[in-house]
């Protein structure tokens, strides 16, 4: 068994980390850091509750620590955990700057500990379906990829995510998911163009963005989000020289986790038939379209991979190179938006 701990018992910790730390075979949820309040003791009976990072790091049996805290605390907390000889899962974004992220990678290499970023949406069923379509060549040469993550949240909330500060705003909240998807599918672009903005009246921080990745073969990847969308755009739209794939709606796992549904069961990660995406295939003489089943999504596989990497049985699902590429894309996008022009990708692998 790998003893695990969690820092942060907000929505991210409760909904996206603890359910898997408590259900993935081979992991034991041994401790949780909650500075104030008694929620953790009530929700996770039998799990040790500590009040300080120092108290947590002093528990010698703990091998893995998941960090789900405000973005500007990711780097200092990860440094402390790595320095204490712990393996670390960091919520996205990796850090608030590329420099911070590079320092963490160097420290992980120095200490010989595993460091990764929680990009669970690689395990969304619709993304897995889309990934399979790309790799199969069924759509021909892909010429256009669109991913949107729209919400309808016209009210401004008193949340750290919406206040000005390092790593806050919708772009650093949702951008890492969309950017990671594009990089996973197609690799790094030649250049990118980004518009990051505030659309709601009185918004103190960005709440919308559009990112374009330009690739050498003519492919374009368009990544977009807005907070003023009562009617959401398609989540995925993939166009190729032989066909296209269009998918509405989001993977069901987030809603299940937010609702507190126990992880597991025959229906976990299964999308209803009426929510499947549409595949259209064509040639010079004809065209046809049909619904295709969405592959099963399963966020448990992320922590199964973490377990296996620590045990020396697998390679990381999310590598440090990939995590650094996402951070670089975030930082380059901010600069592109400021300058209002496309900027070349210069980060070397």
Secondary structure, 3 states (H helix, E strand, C coil): CEEEEEECCCHHHHHHHHHHHCCCCCEEEEEEECCCCCHHHHHCCCCEEECCHHHHHCCCCEEEEEECCCHHHHHHHHHHHHHCCCEEEEECCCCCCHHHHHHHHHHHHHHCCCEEEECHHHHCHHHHHHHHHHHHCCCCCEEEEEEECCCECCCCCCCCCCCCCCCCCHHHHHHHHHHHHHHHHHCCCCEEEEEEECCCCCCCCCCEEEEEEECCCCCEEEEEEECECCCCCCCEEEEECCEEEEECCCCCHHHHHHCCCCCCCCCCCCCCHHHCEEEEEECCCCEEEEEECCCCCCCHHHHHHHHHHHCCCCCCCCCHHHHHHHHHHHHHHHHHHHHCCCEECCCCC
